[in-house]
Structures are given as structure tokens and as C-alpha cells.
Amino acid sequence: MTTPTPPVRDPETRGLRLVAVLLALTVVSGLIDAVSFLGLGRVFTANVTGSVVILGFAAAGVPGFSVRHAVMSLLCFLLGAVTGGRVTGRYGRGSRRRAARLALAVEAVLVGVAAAVAFARPDTTGTRDALIVLTAFAMGLRTATVRSFRVPDLITTTVVTMTLTGLASESRLGDATQHRTLRRAASVFAMAGGACLGAWLVLHHGLGTPLLLAALASGALAVAASGRE
């Protein structure tokens, strides 16, 4: 009598589902943008659509907005996205789990370095510039990686406009199809919750604490992420 061979578990299924991981990363994006907008000169390094608008304000001479900071955020985000595309294409082909863990590990390191800089040299021009560069690059790399997963309504950084449009247009008052209503609502609340927590931490504890929390969250998710949606 032959002993039946136990089924081999797909490595992609090991760990936390991508939907949960991406919702948690949306909270991290809120934290990062609270730091960047409130502490780095009114610029966004995660939801960089805001930086495009801010660049327009700054170019028009509106007080309190910086062309240099907006351009720095956009360029570093794009450089991170290019890097994320190359890394995903080379190391993550066929494995969302490997791509997610690699991108999140890099993100955790970059944001951790940003936290260390914020603690070591708070409130200097060089620190603000370094934090913009580090966080924008990390968010670009992560967003490019997440985009390659093609998980609907969970890009983690570009959330609110299209998600709220989908919620409204497909609600019972719209076409009543109600596709992914819970997921969309959860992503909006995750972004708002992360921004609220980040703002409170910036106001009461400075820039280093929310950045450290974001780095720890990204590191934990790098260990826990699976490739299953």
C-alpha cells in the first residue's frame, strides 16, 4: 500500500491576504502624508496628486507653498516608481508575495531612516529635504509594486476621488450595482484614519514618531504579506 502524498501548499497563499495588507498600507499612506503636509512645507509624498495641485499654487505665487518642495516630491516619487517597476519586473514576476515583501522591506528601511533623521536633527531645512526624498521615493516604489497586483480599488496612495466616485455612482441612488462597496469604504476610512492619527502624532510628538510607526507597520507587513487577494 502506498502512502498518499500530502498536498503541497502554494507558497503564494502563506501569510496575510493582500486586501488586508493593502488596507493597512493605506493607513500608512495617511500617516506619511500627515507628516509631509504638516511638517515638510505643505507637500504630499504619498498622494502626489496633491503635490501637482500644490505645484500650481506655488507657481502662481500663493504664500506658504514651495515649487522646490513640490518638484522634489514629484521627482522622487517618480524615481521610486521607476525603481519599483524594474524590481517587480525582475524579481517579482509570477509571485505577488515576493514582490510585496521585497517592496515593503525596502519601504520599511527608507521610512525607518527618515524617522532616524527626524529624531536626530529635527526642524532643519536639510532634515525636511531628506524626509521628502526618502518618503516620496518609498511611496513611489510601493505604489508601482501595488499597481502591478491589479487589486481593484486598493492602490494605497491614490484612493479618494475614484473610490468615492465608485461608491456614489454604484450605490442604490446610482446604478445600484454596488461593486466592492465594503472595500471602497474601508479604503477611504483607512486613509482618513491614518491621516488623523498622523496629524495627532505630528502635533503632539513631532515628525519622528509617526514615521517610526509607519516604518514598523511596513516592516511587519513585509513579513506577513501573502500573494493571495
C-alpha positions as CSV (number, residue, x, y, z in Angstrom):
1,M,0.0,0.0,0.0
2,T,1.4,3.4,-1.0
3,T,1.2,6.3,1.4
4,P,-0.8,9.2,-0.1
5,T,1.4,12.2,-0.8
6,P,0.2,15.2,1.2
7,P,-0.8,18.2,-0.9
8,V,1.9,20.8,-1.4
9,R,0.7,24.2,-0.1
10,D,1.1,27.0,-2.6
11,P,3.7,29.5,-1.1
12,E,1.7,32.4,-2.5
13,T,-1.1,31.6,0.0
14,R,1.1,31.8,3.1
15,G,0.5,34.9,5.1
16,L,-1.9,37.8,5.3
17,R,-4.2,38.3,2.4
18,L,-3.3,41.2,0.1
19,V,-6.6,43.0,0.7
20,A,-5.8,43.3,4.4
21,V,-2.2,44.3,3.7
22,L,-3.2,47.0,1.2
23,L,-5.8,48.4,3.6
24,A,-3.1,48.6,6.3
25,L,-0.7,50.3,3.8
26,T,-3.4,52.9,3.1
27,V,-3.4,53.8,6.8
28,V,0.4,54.1,6.5
29,S,-0.1,56.5,3.5
30,G,-2.3,58.7,5.7
31,L,0.5,58.8,8.3
32,I,3.1,59.7,5.7
33,D,1.0,62.5,4.2
34,A,0.2,63.9,7.6
35,V,4.0,64.2,8.2
36,S,4.7,65.6,4.8
37,F,1.9,68.2,4.6
38,L,2.0,69.3,8.2
39,G,5.8,69.1,8.8
40,L,7.6,69.3,5.5
41,G,6.2,72.5,4.0
42,R,2.7,71.7,2.6
43,V,3.6,69.0,0.2
44,F,2.4,65.4,-0.2
45,T,4.7,62.5,-0.7
46,A,2.2,59.6,-0.8
47,N,-0.9,61.1,-2.5
48,V,1.2,63.1,-5.0
49,T,-1.8,64.3,-7.0
50,G,-1.9,66.8,-4.2
51,S,1.6,67.8,-5.0
52,V,0.7,68.5,-8.6
53,V,-2.0,70.9,-7.4
54,I,0.4,72.4,-4.9
55,L,3.0,73.0,-7.6
56,G,0.3,75.0,-9.5
57,F,-0.4,77.1,-6.4
58,A,3.3,77.7,-5.7
59,A,4.0,78.6,-9.4
60,A,1.2,81.2,-9.1
61,G,3.0,82.7,-6.0
62,V,0.5,81.6,-3.3
63,P,2.2,82.2,0.0
64,G,3.1,79.1,2.0
65,F,3.7,76.8,-0.9
66,S,7.1,75.8,-2.4
67,V,7.9,75.0,-6.0
68,R,11.1,73.3,-4.9
69,H,9.4,71.0,-2.4
70,A,6.6,70.1,-4.8
71,V,9.0,69.3,-7.6
72,M,11.3,67.4,-5.2
73,S,8.3,65.3,-4.1
74,L,7.1,64.5,-7.6
75,L,10.6,63.7,-9.0
76,C,11.5,61.4,-6.1
77,F,8.1,59.6,-6.3
78,L,8.6,59.1,-10.0
79,L,12.1,57.8,-9.4
80,G,10.7,55.4,-6.8
81,A,8.0,54.2,-9.2
82,V,10.6,53.6,-11.9
83,T,12.6,51.5,-9.4
84,G,9.5,49.7,-8.3
85,G,8.7,48.8,-11.9
86,R,12.2,47.4,-12.5
87,V,12.3,45.5,-9.3
88,T,8.9,44.0,-9.8
89,G,9.7,43.1,-13.4
90,R,12.9,41.4,-12.4
91,Y,12.3,39.8,-9.0
92,G,8.5,39.7,-8.6
93,R,7.5,38.2,-12.0
94,G,4.9,35.5,-11.2
95,S,5.0,36.0,-7.5
96,R,3.0,38.8,-5.9
97,R,4.1,37.6,-2.5
98,R,7.8,38.0,-3.3
99,A,7.2,41.4,-4.9
100,A,5.1,42.7,-2.0
101,R,7.6,41.5,0.6
102,L,10.6,43.0,-1.2
103,A,8.9,46.4,-1.8
104,L,7.7,46.6,1.8
105,A,11.0,45.7,3.2
106,V,12.7,48.5,1.2
107,E,9.9,50.9,2.3
108,A,10.4,50.0,5.9
109,V,14.1,50.7,5.7
110,L,13.7,54.0,3.9
111,V,10.9,55.3,6.2
112,G,13.0,54.0,9.2
113,V,15.9,56.1,8.0
114,A,13.6,59.0,7.7
115,A,12.4,58.5,11.3
116,A,16.0,58.4,12.5
117,V,16.9,61.6,10.7
118,A,13.8,63.3,12.1
119,F,14.7,62.2,15.7
120,A,18.4,63.2,15.3
121,R,18.1,66.6,13.6
122,P,14.5,67.9,14.0
123,D,13.4,71.2,12.4
124,T,16.2,71.9,9.9
125,T,16.0,72.6,6.2
126,G,18.2,69.6,5.4
127,T,16.0,67.3,7.5
128,R,12.9,68.4,5.7
129,D,14.5,67.9,2.3
130,A,15.8,64.4,3.4
131,L,12.4,63.4,4.6
132,I,10.7,64.5,1.4
133,V,13.2,62.5,-0.7
134,L,13.1,59.3,1.4
135,T,9.3,59.1,1.9
136,A,8.4,60.1,-1.7
137,F,10.8,57.5,-3.1
138,A,9.4,54.9,-0.8
139,M,5.8,55.7,-1.7
140,G,6.6,55.7,-5.4
141,L,8.3,52.3,-5.2
142,R,5.4,50.8,-3.2
143,T,2.7,52.3,-5.4
144,A,4.3,50.9,-8.6
145,T,4.5,47.5,-6.9
146,V,0.9,47.5,-5.7
147,R,-0.3,48.7,-9.1
148,S,1.2,45.6,-10.7
149,F,-1.0,43.4,-8.4
150,R,-4.2,44.8,-10.1
151,V,-6.2,44.6,-6.9
152,P,-9.3,46.8,-7.6
153,D,-9.8,49.9,-5.5
154,L,-6.7,49.4,-3.4
155,I,-3.7,51.3,-4.8
156,T,-2.9,52.5,-1.2
157,T,-1.9,56.1,-2.2
158,T,-4.3,57.3,-4.8
159,V,-7.6,56.5,-3.1
160,V,-10.2,59.1,-2.5
161,T,-11.5,60.6,-5.7
162,M,-12.1,57.5,-7.8
163,T,-13.1,55.4,-4.8
164,L,-15.7,57.9,-3.7
165,T,-17.0,58.2,-7.3
166,G,-17.4,54.4,-7.4
167,L,-19.2,54.3,-4.1
168,A,-21.6,57.1,-5.2
169,S,-22.2,56.1,-8.8
170,E,-22.8,52.4,-8.0
171,S,-24.8,53.0,-4.8
172,R,-28.6,52.4,-4.6
173,L,-29.0,56.0,-5.6
174,G,-26.8,55.4,-8.7
175,D,-26.8,52.4,-10.9
176,A,-27.4,50.1,-7.9
177,T,-24.6,47.6,-8.8
178,Q,-22.8,48.2,-5.5
179,H,-19.5,46.6,-6.6
180,R,-16.9,46.3,-3.8
181,T,-18.8,48.7,-1.5
182,L,-17.2,47.5,1.7
183,R,-13.7,47.5,0.2
184,R,-14.1,51.0,-1.1
185,A,-15.5,52.4,2.1
186,A,-12.7,50.6,4.1
187,S,-10.0,52.2,1.9
188,V,-11.5,55.7,2.4
189,F,-11.7,55.2,6.2
190,A,-8.2,53.8,6.3
191,M,-6.8,56.9,4.6
192,A,-8.7,59.2,6.8
193,G,-7.8,57.3,9.9
194,G,-4.1,57.2,9.1
195,A,-4.2,61.0,8.4
196,C,-6.0,61.7,11.6
197,L,-3.5,59.5,13.7
198,G,-0.6,61.0,11.8
199,A,-1.8,64.6,12.4
200,W,-2.3,63.9,16.1
201,L,1.2,62.4,16.4
202,V,2.8,65.3,14.5
203,L,1.1,67.9,16.6
204,H,2.0,66.2,19.9
205,H,5.1,64.2,19.3
206,G,6.9,65.7,16.2
207,L,7.8,64.0,12.9
208,G,9.9,61.1,14.1
209,T,7.1,59.2,16.0
210,P,4.6,58.8,13.1
211,L,7.5,57.9,10.7
212,L,8.7,55.3,13.1
213,L,5.2,53.9,13.4
214,A,4.9,53.8,9.6
215,A,8.3,52.0,9.3
216,L,7.3,49.4,11.9
217,A,4.0,48.8,10.2
218,S,5.6,48.4,6.7
219,G,8.2,46.0,8.2
220,A,5.5,43.9,9.9
221,L,3.5,43.7,6.6
222,A,6.7,42.8,4.7
223,V,7.0,39.7,6.9
224,A,3.3,38.9,6.9
225,A,2.1,39.5,3.3
226,S,1.0,36.7,1.0
227,G,0.2,36.8,-2.7
228,R,-3.5,35.9,-2.5
229,E,-6.1,38.6,-2.8
